Amino acid sequence: MKGTKTFGMVLAVVVMIFVFASVASAQTYAGILDGQWFKIKLGVKGYRVATGTDTVLGKGSGSISAYLYFDYTGINGTGTYSIITCTQDDLNPSQYHVIVNSDAISTDDIYGQTYPEVWDFGGTPLVFDDGSGLLSAYPTFYTKITADGATLKNASISNVACSLYADLTDDDQGADYATGSCSISGPRALPPKVPQACLP
């Protein structure tokens, strides 16, 4: 796909991931985030590129509100997480768009036998629909988890690194896509605080 080049991870982050790799896999309670919601802020900044010519039209930045839902499938500490994104509409704040992300995250890509954990999505995107276009974020994030054994007490997500690809085919200034960086962070959200439109 045209424009799939994304910003590379900085060397320090790559080195850090390899350090975590030595203690990776088999989390004690791999499914502890199963059924959990997070309210996140997705911050984006990057460059808009023109249709057909690869001409850079300019840069931009912004942020959108979204929710993430974690669904775990596995046994004996090995499995995958599927993540649903529910994103507030860019023009109509009362409307939300739900995407069931098709590519699952393996527990092999979640580092830290206990807590905290680092999640490395690699080439697997989280896709967000803000009503104006599709945003594909390729994150590495840190989960701060407080638990009593297998019982989750609290959790939050903070950004380690994130690259962005955005489909801008409806852009009124002729941009076809945008590429750049992003950030994902936010606390766990209990269902009463999750918009009804997001609930599965």
C-alpha positions as CSV (number, residue, x, y, z in Angstrom):
1,M,0.0,0.0,0.0
2,K,1.2,3.4,-0.9
3,G,2.4,5.4,2.1
4,T,2.9,2.5,4.4
5,K,6.3,3.7,5.5
6,T,6.0,4.8,9.1
7,F,8.4,6.5,11.4
8,G,11.0,4.1,12.8
9,M,11.4,3.4,16.5
10,V,14.3,5.1,18.2
11,L,17.2,2.9,18.9
12,A,16.8,3.2,22.7
13,V,13.3,1.8,22.4
14,V,14.5,-1.1,20.3
15,V,17.3,-1.9,22.7
16,M,14.8,-1.7,25.6
17,I,12.4,-4.2,23.9
18,F,15.3,-6.7,23.5
19,V,16.1,-6.3,27.2
20,F,12.5,-7.1,28.1
21,A,12.6,-10.1,25.7
22,S,14.9,-12.0,28.0
23,V,12.1,-12.1,30.6
24,A,9.2,-12.3,28.2
25,S,6.3,-14.7,27.6
26,A,4.2,-16.7,30.1
27,Q,2.8,-14.0,32.3
28,T,1.6,-15.3,35.7
29,Y,-1.9,-14.1,35.0
30,A,-1.9,-13.6,31.3
31,G,-5.6,-12.9,31.0
32,I,-5.8,-10.3,33.8
33,L,-6.9,-7.6,31.4
34,D,-9.6,-9.8,29.9
35,G,-12.9,-7.8,29.7
36,Q,-11.3,-4.5,30.7
37,W,-11.9,-1.1,29.2
38,F,-9.5,1.8,29.0
39,K,-10.4,5.4,28.2
40,I,-7.5,6.8,26.2
41,K,-6.3,9.9,24.5
42,L,-4.9,9.2,21.0
43,G,-2.5,12.1,20.2
44,V,-1.4,12.3,16.6
45,K,1.1,14.4,14.6
46,G,2.4,13.9,11.1
47,Y,2.6,15.0,7.5
48,R,-0.2,15.0,4.9
49,V,0.7,13.6,1.5
50,A,-1.0,14.4,-1.8
51,T,-2.9,11.9,-3.9
52,G,-0.8,10.3,-6.7
53,T,2.3,12.5,-6.4
54,D,3.7,11.9,-2.9
55,T,3.9,15.6,-2.5
56,V,4.0,16.7,1.2
57,L,1.2,19.2,1.7
58,G,2.0,20.1,5.3
59,K,2.0,18.9,8.8
60,G,-0.7,18.7,11.5
61,S,-1.5,17.5,14.9
62,G,-4.4,16.8,17.2
63,S,-6.0,14.3,19.6
64,I,-9.2,12.2,19.8
65,S,-10.9,10.4,22.6
66,A,-11.3,6.6,22.4
67,Y,-12.0,3.5,24.4
68,L,-10.1,0.2,24.2
69,Y,-11.7,-3.1,25.2
70,F,-9.4,-6.1,25.8
71,D,-10.7,-9.6,25.1
72,Y,-8.4,-12.5,26.0
73,T,-8.5,-16.1,24.6
74,G,-6.0,-18.6,25.9
75,I,-5.0,-21.4,28.3
76,N,-2.1,-22.0,30.7
77,G,-0.6,-18.5,30.2
78,T,-0.4,-18.7,26.4
79,G,-3.0,-16.9,24.2
80,T,-4.0,-13.8,22.4
81,Y,-5.7,-10.5,23.1
82,S,-8.2,-9.0,20.6
83,I,-8.8,-5.3,21.1
84,I,-11.9,-3.4,20.2
85,T,-11.6,0.4,19.6
86,C,-14.5,2.7,20.1
87,T,-13.7,6.2,18.9
88,Q,-15.6,9.5,19.4
89,D,-16.7,11.0,16.1
90,D,-14.6,14.0,15.1
91,L,-17.6,16.2,14.2
92,N,-20.4,14.7,16.4
93,P,-19.1,14.1,20.0
94,S,-22.2,12.1,20.9
95,Q,-21.5,9.5,18.2
96,Y,-19.0,6.6,18.5
97,H,-17.5,4.2,15.9
98,V,-16.6,0.6,16.9
99,I,-13.9,-1.4,15.2
100,V,-13.1,-5.0,16.1
101,N,-9.4,-5.2,15.3
102,S,-8.9,-8.4,13.4
103,D,-5.2,-9.0,14.2
104,A,-4.7,-10.3,17.7
105,I,-1.8,-9.6,20.0
106,S,0.0,-12.7,21.2
107,T,1.2,-13.1,24.8
108,D,4.6,-13.7,23.3
109,D,4.7,-10.0,22.5
110,I,3.8,-9.0,26.1
111,Y,6.9,-8.6,28.2
112,G,7.1,-8.9,31.9
113,Q,6.3,-12.1,33.8
114,T,4.6,-10.2,36.6
115,Y,3.9,-6.4,36.4
116,P,4.4,-3.9,34.9
117,E,4.1,-5.1,31.3
118,V,5.3,-3.8,27.9
119,W,3.1,-4.6,24.9
120,D,4.9,-4.6,21.6
121,F,2.3,-4.5,18.7
122,G,5.1,-4.7,16.1
123,G,3.4,-4.6,12.6
124,T,-0.1,-5.1,14.1
125,P,-2.1,-1.9,14.0
126,L,-4.8,-0.6,16.3
127,V,-7.4,0.9,13.9
128,F,-9.5,3.9,15.0
129,D,-12.4,5.4,13.1
130,D,-13.1,9.0,14.0
131,G,-15.8,9.5,11.4
132,S,-13.5,11.4,9.1
133,G,-11.1,8.6,8.3
134,L,-9.3,5.5,9.5
135,L,-6.2,5.9,11.7
136,S,-3.8,3.0,12.1
137,A,-1.6,3.2,15.2
138,Y,1.4,0.9,15.6
139,P,2.1,1.2,19.4
140,T,4.4,-0.1,22.0
141,F,2.8,0.7,25.4
142,Y,3.4,0.2,29.1
143,T,0.7,-1.1,31.3
144,K,0.8,-0.2,35.0
145,I,-1.2,-2.9,36.8
146,T,-2.1,-3.2,40.4
147,A,-3.5,-6.6,41.4
148,D,-4.1,-9.1,44.2
149,G,-3.2,-12.4,42.6
150,A,-5.5,-12.9,39.6
151,T,-7.8,-10.1,40.8
152,L,-7.3,-6.7,39.0
153,K,-7.5,-3.7,41.2
154,N,-6.4,-0.9,38.8
155,A,-4.5,-0.4,35.5
156,S,-3.4,2.3,33.1
157,I,-1.7,2.5,29.8
158,S,1.1,4.9,28.9
159,N,3.0,5.4,25.7
160,V,6.5,4.0,24.9
161,A,6.4,4.6,21.2
162,C,3.8,4.8,18.4
163,S,3.8,5.4,14.7
164,L,0.8,6.4,12.6
165,Y,-0.7,5.8,9.2
166,A,-4.0,7.6,8.3
167,D,-6.3,7.2,5.4
168,L,-7.3,10.7,4.3
169,T,-9.0,9.9,1.0
170,D,-11.8,12.3,2.0
171,D,-9.5,15.2,2.8
172,D,-10.8,18.3,1.1
173,Q,-7.3,19.6,0.3
174,G,-6.3,16.6,-1.8
175,A,-4.3,14.5,0.7
176,D,-4.4,10.8,0.2
177,Y,-2.7,9.7,3.5
178,A,-0.8,11.0,6.5
179,T,2.2,9.4,8.2
180,G,3.8,10.4,11.5
181,S,3.8,9.6,15.2
182,C,1.2,9.1,17.8
183,S,0.7,8.5,21.5
184,I,-1.8,6.4,23.5
185,S,-2.4,6.8,27.2
186,G,-5.2,6.6,29.7
187,P,-6.7,4.9,32.7
188,R,-8.9,1.8,33.1
189,A,-12.6,2.7,32.7
190,L,-15.3,0.8,34.5
191,P,-18.4,0.0,32.3
192,P,-20.7,2.7,33.8
193,K,-18.3,5.3,32.4
194,V,-18.1,3.6,29.0
195,P,-20.5,5.0,26.4
196,Q,-23.4,2.7,25.7
197,A,-22.6,2.8,22.0
198,C,-19.2,1.2,22.7
199,L,-20.5,-1.8,24.7
200,P,-20.3,-5.2,22.8
